Structures are given as C-alpha cells and as structure tokens.
C-alpha cells in the first residue's frame, strides 16, 4: 500500500489492515486517524480492532468517522482538535483516502 503525503508528516491511505500496523510503527507513524465508520464494508477491521493493536505498538489512534456526503462542523472541529494534539508522522485513512484528504483540508482551512 502506498501512503500519500498531503502535508509535512501527514499521510493518507485507503483502508488499512491489522497486518500493516507493525510496518507503520516501524516506518515511524506515531498517530493514526480512522475516518471510516465501522461496518461500511464487511471485510474492514473495526476501529476497536485497529486500536487494540496500535496500543501495543505505541501508536495513538483516533476515531473520527465521517460519511462522504455529510461531513459536519462537529467532524471538522474534532479533526482540527486531533490535528493540533496528535504526534506526527500521522496517517489518516478511510475507504479510498479521499474522505481523509477532504476532512483534513477542511480542518486546516480553519487555521488559515
């Protein structure tokens, strides 16, 4: 899986798997943000499964699930708050990465 750097030390990707988490830790990822609601697809790991593993690897994990058609101001504010406090490098993911990019840009626009 290719990570796409969208800002300094900020990456996005498509849906991640449990098996990739150790590789992310080895690569230096310090925080992961899940922007995909649980149960969007039957084959995706739940956020609680991801978090259980990230906790053992020393990666902070945050859950900000958003619907592609309905990103709210609360979602943007939550993302902004996490971006201000999370350790970097950071990886945000959703089904394809697009939602994460969009939410990131909306949260950063508030800071501009």
Sine and cosine of phi, psi and omega as CSV:
sin_phi,cos_phi,sin_psi,cos_psi,sin_omega,cos_omega
0.00,0.00,0.71,-0.71,0.02,-1.00
-1.00,-0.10,0.76,-0.65,0.11,-0.99
-1.00,-0.01,0.64,-0.77,-0.01,-1.00
-0.95,-0.30,0.87,-0.49,0.02,-1.00
-0.99,0.14,0.87,-0.49,-0.03,-1.00
-0.96,-0.28,-0.19,0.98,0.04,-1.00
-0.30,-0.96,0.21,-0.98,-0.02,-1.00
-0.84,0.54,0.86,-0.52,0.01,-1.00
0.88,0.47,0.39,0.92,0.05,-1.00
-0.79,-0.61,0.86,-0.51,-0.08,-1.00
-0.84,-0.54,0.42,-0.91,0.13,-0.99
-0.77,-0.63,0.37,-0.93,0.05,-1.00
-0.41,-0.91,0.16,-0.99,0.17,-0.99
-0.95,0.30,-0.02,-1.00,0.00,-1.00
-0.74,0.68,0.77,-0.64,0.05,-1.00
-1.00,-0.08,0.24,-0.97,0.04,-1.00
-0.88,-0.48,0.31,-0.95,0.05,-1.00
-0.85,0.53,-0.65,0.76,-0.05,-1.00
-0.91,0.42,-0.36,0.93,-0.01,-1.00
-0.99,0.11,-0.27,0.96,-0.14,-0.99
-0.88,0.47,-0.64,0.77,0.03,-1.00
-0.90,0.43,-0.60,0.80,0.06,-1.00
-0.91,0.43,-0.64,0.77,0.04,-1.00
-0.90,0.44,-0.67,0.74,0.03,-1.00
-0.89,0.46,-0.69,0.72,0.02,-1.00
-0.89,0.45,-0.55,0.83,0.01,-1.00
-0.98,0.20,-0.12,0.99,0.08,-1.00
0.98,-0.20,0.09,1.00,0.05,-1.00
-0.89,0.45,0.78,-0.63,-0.04,-1.00
-0.97,-0.25,-0.41,0.91,-0.02,-1.00
-0.62,-0.78,0.56,-0.83,0.07,-1.00
-0.78,-0.63,0.71,-0.70,0.09,-1.00
-0.89,-0.45,0.84,-0.54,0.08,-1.00
-1.00,-0.07,0.89,-0.46,0.05,-1.00
-0.97,-0.24,0.20,0.98,-0.04,-1.00
-0.95,-0.32,0.83,-0.56,0.06,-1.00
-0.88,0.47,0.59,-0.81,0.10,-0.99
-0.86,0.52,0.51,-0.86,0.10,-0.99
0.94,0.33,0.30,0.96,0.12,-0.99
-0.92,0.40,-0.55,0.84,0.00,-1.00
-0.65,-0.76,0.63,-0.78,-0.06,-1.00
-0.91,0.41,-0.31,0.95,-0.06,-1.00
-0.99,-0.12,-0.01,1.00,-0.04,-1.00
-1.00,0.09,0.62,-0.78,0.10,-0.99
-0.95,0.32,0.54,-0.84,0.03,-1.00
-0.96,0.28,0.31,-0.95,0.05,-1.00
-0.88,0.48,-0.63,0.78,0.00,-1.00
-0.89,0.46,-0.57,0.82,0.08,-1.00
-0.92,0.39,-0.68,0.73,0.04,-1.00
-0.88,0.47,-0.74,0.67,-0.06,-1.00
-0.89,0.45,-0.61,0.79,0.02,-1.00
-0.85,0.53,-0.62,0.79,0.00,-1.00
-0.99,0.16,-0.67,0.74,0.00,-1.00
-0.88,0.48,-0.57,0.82,0.03,-1.00
-0.86,0.51,-0.61,0.80,0.00,-1.00
-0.97,0.23,-0.33,0.94,-0.05,-1.00
-0.99,-0.16,-0.03,1.00,-0.02,-1.00
0.98,0.21,0.37,0.93,0.06,-1.00
-0.98,-0.21,0.76,-0.65,0.09,-1.00
-0.98,0.22,0.67,-0.74,-0.01,-1.00
-0.81,-0.59,0.69,-0.72,-0.03,-1.00
-0.80,-0.60,0.58,-0.81,-0.04,-1.00
-0.89,-0.45,0.95,-0.32,0.06,-1.00
-0.77,-0.64,0.96,0.28,-0.05,-1.00
-0.95,0.30,0.73,-0.69,0.03,-1.00
-0.73,-0.69,0.53,-0.85,0.11,-0.99
-1.00,0.05,0.69,-0.72,-0.04,-1.00
-0.84,0.55,-0.53,0.85,-0.06,-1.00
-1.00,-0.02,-0.12,0.99,-0.16,-0.99
-0.58,-0.81,0.92,0.40,0.10,-0.99
-0.99,0.10,0.85,-0.52,-0.07,-1.00
-1.00,-0.10,0.20,-0.98,0.08,-1.00
-0.89,0.46,-0.58,0.81,0.06,-1.00
-0.88,0.47,-0.65,0.76,0.05,-1.00
-0.88,0.48,-0.71,0.71,-0.01,-1.00
-0.90,0.44,-0.70,0.71,0.01,-1.00
-0.90,0.44,-0.65,0.76,0.03,-1.00
-0.90,0.44,-0.71,0.70,0.02,-1.00
-0.88,0.48,-0.70,0.72,0.01,-1.00
-0.86,0.51,-0.71,0.71,0.01,-1.00
-0.87,0.48,-0.71,0.70,0.01,-1.00
-0.91,0.42,-0.68,0.74,0.01,-1.00
-0.88,0.48,-0.55,0.84,0.00,-1.00
-0.95,0.30,-0.47,0.89,-0.10,-1.00
-0.94,-0.35,-0.29,0.96,-0.11,-0.99
-0.96,0.26,0.43,-0.90,0.07,-1.00
-0.98,0.19,0.51,-0.86,0.02,-1.00
-0.90,-0.43,0.41,-0.91,0.02,1.00
-0.91,0.42,0.49,-0.87,-0.09,-1.00
-0.85,-0.53,0.63,-0.78,0.11,-0.99
-0.84,-0.54,0.84,-0.54,0.12,-0.99
-0.94,-0.34,0.63,-0.77,-0.01,-1.00
-0.63,-0.77,0.36,-0.93,0.12,-0.99
-0.49,-0.87,-0.45,-0.89,-0.01,-1.00
-0.91,0.41,-0.75,0.66,-0.06,-1.00
-0.87,-0.49,-0.24,0.97,-0.09,-1.00
0.97,-0.25,-0.37,0.93,-0.07,-1.00
-0.90,0.43,-0.69,0.72,0.01,-1.00
-0.87,0.49,-0.68,0.73,0.01,-1.00
-0.89,0.45,-0.67,0.75,0.03,-1.00
-0.89,0.45,-0.72,0.70,-0.04,-1.00
-0.88,0.47,-0.74,0.67,0.00,-1.00
-0.90,0.43,-0.66,0.76,0.04,-1.00
-0.86,0.51,-0.74,0.67,-0.02,-1.00
-0.89,0.45,-0.64,0.77,0.05,-1.00
-0.90,0.44,-0.68,0.74,0.01,-1.00
-0.92,0.39,-0.63,0.77,0.02,-1.00
-0.95,0.30,-0.48,0.88,0.01,-1.00
-0.89,0.46,-0.51,0.86,0.03,-1.00
-0.91,0.42,-0.56,0.83,-0.01,-1.00
-0.97,0.24,-0.34,0.94,-0.11,-0.99
-0.95,0.32,0.00,0.00,0.00,0.00
